[in-house]
Amino acid sequence: MPPVRIVCISDTHGQHAKLSVPAGDVLIHAGDFMAFGDTPKEIVDFNHWLGKQPHRFKVVIAGNHDLMFERHPGAAKELLSNAIYLENSGTELLGLKFWGSLFSPNSIIGHSMSPAALQSGAIGR
C-alpha cells in the first residue's frame, strides 16, 4: 500500500477559516467545529470551508460542542455534504479503516460517566 497522509484537526470552534491546513489524502475533523453548536449556519459555513480543502477525503465526527448533531441529527447531517460523517460508524478509505463515535466510553457531553451509568444504558445510543 502506498503511503497515506492523514491530517487530523479538532476543537476549531468556528475558527476553521483561520487555519492553514497541511496537504494530505484524508482530512479528519475530530469534533467541536462549531462555536455555538445549534445553528445551521455554522454547519453550512464549515461545509463550504471543507469543500475548499484539497484533501481527497474529508471525515467529520461531531464533538460535544456540535449540539445540532445531537438535537437535530438528520438536518445536521444533511448540511454536511462535503464530508463523510461518522457517528458510531466506520468507513474504509485508501485501504485504511476509520471509526467515529460522538462519545468515548468514559464521557458523555463532555462530562465523565461512571461505568455503572454506561452499563445501565444511560447513553441511549
C-alpha distance (Angstrom), angle and dihedral (degrees) to the residues before:
residue distance angle dihedral
M1 . . .
P2 3.80 . .
P3 3.80 117.2 .
V4 3.80 116.3 -81.9
R5 3.80 120.8 -152.7
I6 3.80 112.7 -145.6
V7 3.79 120.9 -168.3
C8 3.80 115.2 -164.6
I9 3.79 125.3 -170.3
S10 3.79 133.9 166.8
D11 3.79 144.3 167.2
T12 3.79 95.4 41.6
H13 3.84 91.6 145.1
G14 3.80 96.1 -160.9
Q15 3.81 94.4 -41.5
H16 3.83 96.6 101.2
A17 3.83 93.5 115.1
K18 3.81 89.2 63.2
L19 3.81 92.8 58.3
S20 3.75 127.5 100.9
V21 3.79 99.8 -148.5
P22 3.82 118.0 -161.1
A23 3.79 118.3 -120.7
G24 3.76 118.3 -99.7
D25 3.77 146.2 138.8
V26 3.81 97.8 -101.6
L27 3.80 127.1 29.5
I28 3.79 114.5 -162.0
H29 3.78 123.1 -169.0
A30 3.79 104.5 -164.1
G31 3.79 99.6 -163.6
D32 3.77 146.3 -59.4
F33 3.79 100.3 63.6
M34 3.83 90.8 143.9
A35 3.80 124.7 81.3
F36 3.80 98.7 -157.9
G37 3.78 99.1 13.7
D38 3.77 102.9 -144.9
T39 3.80 108.9 69.2
P40 3.80 124.0 93.5
K41 3.82 88.8 -146.3
E42 3.82 89.9 68.8
I43 3.80 91.8 55.3
V44 3.82 92.3 45.4
D45 3.81 90.6 51.6
F46 3.81 92.9 46.6
N47 3.81 91.6 46.1
H48 3.82 90.5 51.5
W49 3.81 90.0 50.4
L50 3.82 90.7 48.9
G51 3.80 89.9 53.2
K52 3.81 89.8 58.3
Q53 3.81 94.1 53.0
P54 3.84 115.1 103.6
H55 3.80 96.4 -135.9
R56 3.79 114.7 118.2
F57 3.81 91.2 -136.8
K58 3.79 130.8 29.0
V59 3.80 121.2 -165.5
V60 3.80 123.9 -169.0
I61 3.80 130.4 -168.9
A62 3.80 117.2 -176.6
G63 3.78 119.5 -122.6
N64 3.78 133.5 -153.2
H65 3.83 91.1 -85.2
D66 3.81 93.2 52.9
L67 3.80 91.5 83.9
M68 3.79 97.9 162.8
F69 3.81 88.6 69.4
E70 3.81 87.6 58.7
R71 3.81 98.4 40.7
H72 3.82 101.2 35.6
P73 3.81 105.8 14.3
G74 3.79 97.8 165.4
A75 3.79 94.5 50.7
A76 3.81 92.4 43.4
K77 3.80 94.3 50.6
E78 3.80 91.3 47.3
L79 3.82 90.5 57.9
L80 3.81 92.1 52.9
S81 3.81 99.3 75.0
N82 3.82 99.0 143.8
A83 3.80 96.3 63.6
I84 3.74 144.6 47.6
Y85 3.79 105.1 -109.0
L86 3.80 116.0 -149.0
E87 3.78 122.0 -162.2
N88 3.78 113.4 162.2
S89 3.78 85.1 -28.9
G90 3.75 141.2 96.1
T91 3.76 143.5 -144.1
E92 3.77 137.1 -165.0
L93 3.80 118.7 -128.9
L94 3.79 127.1 175.5
G95 3.81 90.4 -13.0
L96 3.82 94.1 -52.2
K97 3.80 126.6 109.8
F98 3.81 120.4 -134.0
W99 3.81 127.0 -169.2
G100 3.78 127.4 -169.5
S101 3.78 132.0 -169.4
L102 3.79 131.5 172.7
F103 3.78 91.7 -139.9
S104 3.75 135.9 46.9
P105 3.81 117.3 -144.3
N106 3.80 92.3 -103.9
S107 3.78 101.5 43.0
I108 3.76 143.4 51.4
I109 3.80 123.2 -171.8
G110 3.78 89.4 -11.7
H111 3.81 95.6 -52.1
S112 3.77 128.3 104.0
M113 3.77 118.9 -106.2
S114 3.75 124.0 -158.2
P115 3.81 118.9 -119.9
A116 3.82 87.4 -114.1
A117 3.82 91.0 57.6
L118 3.79 90.3 49.1
Q119 3.80 92.2 50.1
S120 3.81 91.8 47.3
G121 3.79 90.3 61.8
A122 3.81 94.6 -112.4
I123 3.79 90.6 148.1
G124 3.78 93.9 63.7
R125 3.79 94.6 -153.0
